[in-house]
Amino acid sequence: VEGGKDHDHVHEWTIVGVLKRSGTAIDDVVFIGLDSFYSIPEHAGGLDPETGEPTLSAVLVFPRGGIAKPALLALFTKRRDCQVAEVSTEVYNLMRIVGNVDGIFSVVAAMVVGIGVLSLLVALSNTMNERRREIAILRALGARRVTVLLTIVGEATALTSAGSIAGVLLGHGLLAAAAAPVEALSGLRLDGTRILPEEFAVMGLVTLAGGLAGLVPAWTAYRTDVARNLAP
């Protein structure tokens, strides 16, 4: 505490209970009673000189519903000996400052997915020139144009689906690998095994985007002339 300096006392406390781990920084906190805190000579300055009672630096209040909360806020706001902070308001203000980070990461992720889909489109389009004879042979053997088109679209869909699954697995693997160092530094426990429902939605959207990107080379395959491309 207090910048990481040693804070030793000759006094001893008896541990009466250990709270269940929460996976947050609160797991590194030791809770002691106010009476035992102010009984330490070094902390005696926290007593009110007039009454001898301990003074407090902060109080967390849970008001009842209805008009109790605004009435309590109005009451304490008028006082000059204290400062009121509404938890929901302060958290909202904090998220206004740091919440944009999530938006930036989302934009970067969307750009990465977009570049990946475009790369897939270009790669499949380039291979169509080399696969014209292969497609012509399939057509000569009885494959319909629609079958060829669906084959190319299915190939693009399978590639993007495999890529999205591999990306999710890689991300969770890195998260699991970083869990121990992060918990040691901050007390925050990361769970690499937890998969959010939103991840399935993202994988579905990426797969759909890949399938749509495959329509361009699939249309090229659809229009392949059989007689012209059968010759080596």
Solvent accessible surface area in square Angstrom, and as a share of the most:
residue,aa,sasa,rsa
1,V,124,0.72
2,E,142,0.63
3,G,83,0.80
4,G,65,0.63
5,K,158,0.67
6,D,131,0.68
7,H,102,0.46
8,D,127,0.66
9,H,50,0.22
10,V,141,0.81
11,H,76,0.34
12,E,162,0.73
13,W,109,0.38
14,T,118,0.69
15,I,143,0.73
16,V,148,0.85
17,G,55,0.52
18,V,136,0.78
19,L,134,0.67
20,K,189,0.80
21,R,129,0.47
22,S,64,0.42
23,G,8,0.07
24,T,57,0.33
25,A,62,0.48
26,I,92,0.47
27,D,40,0.21
28,D,110,0.57
29,V,75,0.43
30,V,129,0.74
31,F,127,0.53
32,I,73,0.37
33,G,45,0.43
34,L,93,0.46
35,D,117,0.60
36,S,36,0.23
37,F,73,0.30
38,Y,32,0.12
39,S,81,0.52
40,I,3,0.01
41,P,93,0.59
42,E,123,0.55
43,H,32,0.14
44,A,46,0.36
45,G,79,0.76
46,G,22,0.21
47,L,61,0.30
48,D,43,0.23
49,P,134,0.84
50,E,158,0.71
51,T,91,0.53
52,G,45,0.43
53,E,111,0.50
54,P,57,0.36
55,T,63,0.37
56,L,102,0.51
57,S,124,0.80
58,A,86,0.67
59,V,105,0.60
60,L,121,0.60
61,V,77,0.44
62,F,168,0.70
63,P,52,0.32
64,R,199,0.73
65,G,68,0.66
66,G,71,0.69
67,I,146,0.74
68,A,29,0.22
69,K,76,0.32
70,P,77,0.49
71,A,58,0.45
72,L,53,0.26
73,L,50,0.25
74,A,51,0.39
75,L,108,0.54
76,F,62,0.26
77,T,97,0.57
78,K,165,0.70
79,R,116,0.42
80,R,245,0.89
81,D,106,0.55
82,C,54,0.32
83,Q,175,0.78
84,V,56,0.32
85,A,68,0.53
86,E,49,0.22
87,V,94,0.54
88,S,65,0.42
89,T,58,0.34
90,E,86,0.38
91,V,79,0.45
92,Y,140,0.53
93,N,57,0.29
94,L,97,0.48
95,M,94,0.42
96,R,156,0.57
97,I,133,0.67
98,V,68,0.39
99,G,22,0.21
100,N,101,0.52
101,V,73,0.42
102,D,94,0.49
103,G,37,0.35
104,I,107,0.55
105,F,135,0.56
106,S,69,0.45
107,V,88,0.51
108,V,76,0.44
109,A,55,0.42
110,A,64,0.49
111,M,116,0.52
112,V,94,0.54
113,V,54,0.31
114,G,32,0.31
115,I,108,0.55
116,G,40,0.39
117,V,22,0.13
118,L,113,0.56
119,S,63,0.41
120,L,25,0.12
121,L,41,0.20
122,V,82,0.47
123,A,52,0.40
124,L,8,0.04
125,S,37,0.24
126,N,92,0.47
127,T,47,0.28
128,M,3,0.01
129,N,100,0.51
130,E,145,0.65
131,R,54,0.20
132,R,78,0.28
133,R,107,0.39
134,E,90,0.40
135,I,4,0.02
136,A,0,0.00
137,I,65,0.33
138,L,77,0.38
139,R,51,0.19
140,A,61,0.47
141,L,143,0.71
142,G,59,0.57
143,A,27,0.21
144,R,174,0.63
145,R,94,0.34
146,V,76,0.43
147,T,62,0.36
148,V,6,0.04
149,L,34,0.17
150,L,108,0.54
151,T,73,0.43
152,I,3,0.02
153,V,26,0.15
154,G,36,0.34
155,E,56,0.25
156,A,0,0.00
157,T,44,0.26
158,A,62,0.48
159,L,91,0.45
160,T,16,0.09
161,S,34,0.22
162,A,60,0.47
163,G,44,0.42
164,S,16,0.11
165,I,87,0.44
166,A,58,0.45
167,G,42,0.41
168,V,30,0.17
169,L,117,0.58
170,L,118,0.58
171,G,38,0.37
172,H,29,0.13
173,G,40,0.38
174,L,113,0.56
175,L,67,0.33
176,A,54,0.42
177,A,75,0.58
178,A,40,0.31
179,A,19,0.15
180,A,73,0.56
181,P,73,0.46
182,V,46,0.27
183,E,50,0.22
184,A,89,0.69
185,L,162,0.80
186,S,55,0.36
187,G,5,0.04
188,L,84,0.42
189,R,110,0.40
190,L,46,0.23
191,D,77,0.40
192,G,11,0.10
193,T,119,0.69
194,R,160,0.58
195,I,80,0.41
196,L,75,0.37
197,P,102,0.64
198,E,110,0.49
199,E,37,0.17
200,F,121,0.51
201,A,60,0.46
202,V,83,0.47
203,M,31,0.14
204,G,42,0.41
205,L,119,0.59
206,V,25,0.14
207,T,28,0.16
208,L,106,0.53
209,A,33,0.25
210,G,0,0.00
211,G,9,0.08
212,L,104,0.52
213,A,8,0.06
214,G,0,0.00
215,L,80,0.40
216,V,81,0.47
217,P,1,0.00
218,A,0,0.00
219,W,132,0.46
220,T,46,0.27
221,A,1,0.01
222,Y,56,0.21
223,R,162,0.59
224,T,1,0.01
225,D,64,0.33
226,V,37,0.21
227,A,87,0.67
228,R,195,0.71
229,N,25,0.13
230,L,68,0.34
231,A,68,0.53
232,P,154,0.97
